[in-house]
Amino acid sequence: MKTTFLGLLAAVALVSAAPANSGSDECGALYSQCGGKGWKGTTCCVEGSKCTPQDGNEYYSQCLPAGSAEKPTTPTSKEPSKPTTPASTKPTTTTEVESETSTTTSAASETSSSSSSGYKAISGGASGEGQTTRYWDCCKASCSWPDKADVSAPVGTCKADGVTRLTDNNAQSGCNGGNAYMCNDNQPWAVSDDLSYGFAAASIAGKDEAGWCCGCYELTFSSAGIEGKKMVVQVTNTGGDLGSNHFDIQIPGGGVGIFNGCESQWNAPSSGWGERYGGLTDVSGCSDLPKELQDGCKWRFNWFKNANNPSVSFKEVTCPAELTKKTGCSRN
């Protein structure tokens, strides 16, 4: 009886000392998501890092270096930015004028096309090392508001169909009860095996929105299995959740983040397609998106090889006409 009792005590001690089940056999890698409201993935982090909540965002915690003062910087949603135009200059009533686009070009039809305009590095332009994330929240972009920068016109917005362009630049974002959404053609596409074009939210050291709205940057990926591949992005958005030299690439199915305009635009689930942060995990999930967005979703799993937040070196370049034609925005 004594031996049995001691054995029982030992078993209890072992059970008590066992770590809690995190819901996954593996702990999260450095800088990966590890928690947040509704999160169903792993809640532990690899040795040397700890799961750290993001200030003001109950939906996102991230594995950061243990003892680090860093705050999570990889969430994929942008806060709908407010216009900077003084209230006194806004009309008290607004009549929205809409124009139908005459043609709709899918990402797939441009996949095999080559760049007709090309681009070149801007002498003295911004350059350095940076990080990437991904998102697609369907919201009106920050650079779509007037007076953000010295540009030909703000980034275009669309009605809920993602095609019909709005000419009222002060139309409220669909993420804030309005009818202005991200346009379908703001998704990425492959120009060649080694080059893609697309759009991104960004935060660039030494600049603000006046300096980066509608600017273009060549990203050369340096990790996650796509080393050497290049992507030219036009900056259409920003967010207070972005770190320095951070490019948040617009990819359908890449996660909605904090704000989910896709729910009102496309009747998407309340947490978006897939996980709220990070989005889909497999190309088969692209079939759940509206057909208008599926090409950009598949681009991530094909050309982009499902790379997870790869690091980049970047340099400021002139914008290819293929990008400015879609947004209607060029820097003066």
ABEGO torsion letter per residue (X at the ends): XAAAAAAAAAAAAAAAABBBBAGBABBBBBGBBAEEBGBABBABBBBGBBBBBBBGBAABBBBBBBGBABBBAABABBBBBBBABBAAABBABBBBBBBBBABBBBAAAAAABBBAAEBBBBBGBBBEBBBBBBBBAGBBBAAABBGABBBABBBBBBBAAGABBBABAABBBAAAGBABBBBAAABBBBABAABBBBBBBBBBBGBBAAAABGBBBBBBBABGGABGBBBBBBBABBBAABBBGBBBBBBBGAEAEABBAAAAAAGBBAAEBEBABGEBABAAAAAABBAAAAAAAAAAABAAGGBBGBBBBBBBBBBBAAAAAAAGBBBX
